[in-house]
């Protein structure tokens, strides 16, 4: 089932399950947030990106050294006799396998580290949104990606980004 259908079903269930008297007794406050923009503009996201880029560059340097070593061995291969070539080719083949394993390990390690950072950042964003909603009396805060239309006055993205980045004006 796609996300839009799930969202609408969830919203209908929520509205049906929510006691009608509570809907009329209290003011229902709804807000929206551009979660992807909040994620992208969060300082910790940018710091995590820089950290991963630095690690990726470091690993690329290691990889380039391994490739240079393989190229050097291939150049030496041309100068050898048949028996020497077979031995050197075995060394080259081993180095190529080691390079492939290195690439796989680096890719897996960086992906796992990125996924963990993203989860931690999203947890923090979720906590800030919940705190903002509680403090400001919101009944619902929706991700605007699933909305077809909204009034701009409902958008709290800038406020949440300021809270996330420690630039909050006391509300």
C-alpha positions as CSV (number, residue, x, y, z in Angstrom):
1,X,0.0,0.0,0.0
2,X,1.5,3.3,-0.9
3,X,2.2,6.0,1.6
4,X,-0.6,8.4,0.6
5,X,-3.2,5.7,1.1
6,X,-1.7,4.7,4.4
7,X,-1.7,8.3,5.5
8,X,-5.3,9.0,4.6
9,X,-6.5,5.7,6.2
10,X,-4.5,6.6,9.4
11,X,-5.9,10.1,9.4
12,X,-9.5,8.8,9.0
13,X,-9.0,6.2,11.7
14,X,-7.6,8.9,14.0
15,X,-10.5,11.3,13.4
16,X,-13.1,8.5,13.8
17,X,-11.4,7.2,17.0
18,X,-10.9,10.7,18.5
19,X,-14.0,11.4,20.7
20,X,-16.3,13.8,19.0
21,X,-16.8,15.8,22.2
22,X,-13.1,16.4,22.5
23,X,-12.9,17.7,19.0
24,X,-15.6,20.3,19.8
25,X,-14.5,21.0,23.4
26,X,-10.9,21.8,22.6
27,X,-9.3,23.9,19.9
28,X,-7.7,21.5,17.4
29,X,-4.3,23.0,16.3
30,X,-2.6,21.5,13.3
31,X,0.8,22.3,11.9
32,X,3.0,21.0,9.1
33,X,6.7,20.5,8.8
34,X,9.0,19.9,5.8
35,X,10.9,17.1,7.5
36,X,13.4,16.7,4.7
37,X,14.3,20.4,4.8
38,X,14.6,20.3,8.6
39,X,16.9,17.3,8.3
40,X,19.0,19.0,5.6
41,X,19.4,22.3,7.5
42,X,20.1,20.7,10.9
43,X,23.7,21.4,11.9
44,X,24.3,17.9,13.0
45,X,23.3,16.6,9.6
46,X,25.9,18.9,8.0
47,X,28.5,17.8,10.5
48,X,27.7,14.1,9.9
49,X,28.1,14.7,6.1
50,X,31.5,16.3,6.6
51,X,32.6,13.4,8.9
52,X,31.6,10.8,6.4
53,X,33.2,12.7,3.5
54,X,36.4,12.9,5.4
55,X,36.4,9.2,6.1
56,X,35.5,8.5,2.5
57,X,38.4,10.6,1.3
58,X,40.8,8.9,3.7
59,X,39.6,5.5,2.3
60,X,39.9,6.7,-1.3
61,X,43.6,7.6,-0.6
62,X,44.2,4.1,0.8
63,X,42.4,2.7,-2.3
64,X,44.5,4.8,-4.7
65,X,47.7,3.4,-3.1
66,X,46.5,-0.1,-3.6
67,X,45.7,0.6,-7.2
68,X,49.1,2.2,-7.8
69,X,50.7,-0.9,-6.3
70,X,48.7,-3.2,-8.6
71,X,49.7,-1.0,-11.6
72,X,53.4,-1.2,-10.6
73,X,53.2,-4.9,-10.4
74,X,51.6,-5.1,-13.8
75,X,54.4,-3.0,-15.3
76,X,56.9,-5.3,-13.7
77,X,55.1,-8.3,-15.2
78,X,56.0,-7.2,-18.7
79,X,59.7,-7.6,-18.0
80,X,59.7,-11.1,-16.6
81,X,60.1,-14.6,-18.1
82,X,57.2,-17.0,-18.3
83,X,57.8,-18.6,-14.9
84,X,58.3,-15.2,-13.3
85,X,55.1,-13.9,-15.0
86,X,53.0,-16.7,-13.5
87,X,54.3,-15.9,-10.0
88,X,53.8,-12.2,-10.5
89,X,50.3,-12.7,-11.9
90,X,49.4,-14.7,-8.8
91,X,50.5,-11.8,-6.7
92,X,48.6,-9.4,-8.8
93,X,45.5,-11.6,-8.7
94,X,45.8,-11.7,-4.9
95,X,46.2,-7.9,-4.7
96,X,43.1,-7.4,-6.9
97,X,41.1,-9.7,-4.6
98,X,42.3,-7.7,-1.6
99,X,41.3,-4.5,-3.3
100,X,37.8,-5.8,-4.1
101,X,37.4,-6.9,-0.4
102,X,38.7,-3.5,0.8
103,X,36.1,-1.8,-1.5
104,X,33.3,-4.0,-0.1
105,X,34.3,-3.4,3.5
106,X,34.6,0.3,3.1
107,X,31.3,0.6,1.3
108,X,29.5,-1.5,4.0
109,X,31.2,0.3,6.8
110,X,30.4,3.8,5.5
111,X,26.8,2.8,4.7
112,X,26.3,1.4,8.2
113,X,27.8,4.5,9.8
114,X,25.7,6.8,7.7
115,X,22.5,4.8,8.5
116,X,23.3,5.0,12.2
117,X,23.9,8.8,12.0
118,X,20.7,9.3,10.1
119,X,18.7,7.4,12.7
120,X,20.2,9.4,15.6
121,X,19.5,12.7,13.8
122,X,15.9,11.7,13.0
123,X,15.4,10.7,16.7
124,X,16.6,14.1,17.8
125,X,14.4,15.9,15.2
126,X,11.4,13.8,16.4
127,X,12.0,14.8,20.0
128,X,12.3,18.5,19.1
129,X,9.1,18.3,17.1
130,X,7.2,16.6,19.9
131,X,8.5,19.1,22.5
132,X,7.6,22.0,20.2
133,X,4.1,20.5,19.7
134,X,3.6,20.0,23.4
135,X,4.9,23.5,24.3
136,X,2.8,25.2,21.7
137,X,-0.4,23.2,22.2
138,X,-0.6,21.4,18.8
139,X,-2.9,18.5,18.4
140,X,-1.3,17.2,15.1
141,X,2.0,18.0,13.4
142,X,2.1,16.5,9.9
143,X,4.9,15.9,7.4
144,X,4.0,18.2,4.5
145,X,5.2,15.6,2.0
146,X,1.9,13.8,2.2
147,X,-0.3,16.8,1.9
148,X,-1.9,18.0,-1.3
149,X,-2.6,21.5,0.0
150,X,-1.8,23.5,3.2
151,X,-1.9,27.1,4.2
152,X,1.6,28.6,4.7
153,X,0.7,29.7,8.2
154,X,0.6,26.1,9.3
155,X,4.3,25.5,8.5
156,X,6.5,25.3,11.5
157,X,9.6,24.2,9.7
158,X,11.6,27.4,10.3
159,X,10.8,27.3,14.0
160,X,11.9,23.7,14.3
161,X,15.1,24.3,12.4
162,X,15.9,27.2,14.8
163,X,15.3,25.0,17.8
164,X,17.5,22.2,16.3
165,X,20.4,24.5,15.6
166,X,20.1,26.2,19.0
167,X,19.0,29.5,17.5
168,X,15.7,29.5,19.3
169,X,13.9,32.6,20.4
170,X,12.1,31.7,23.6
171,X,8.4,31.1,22.7
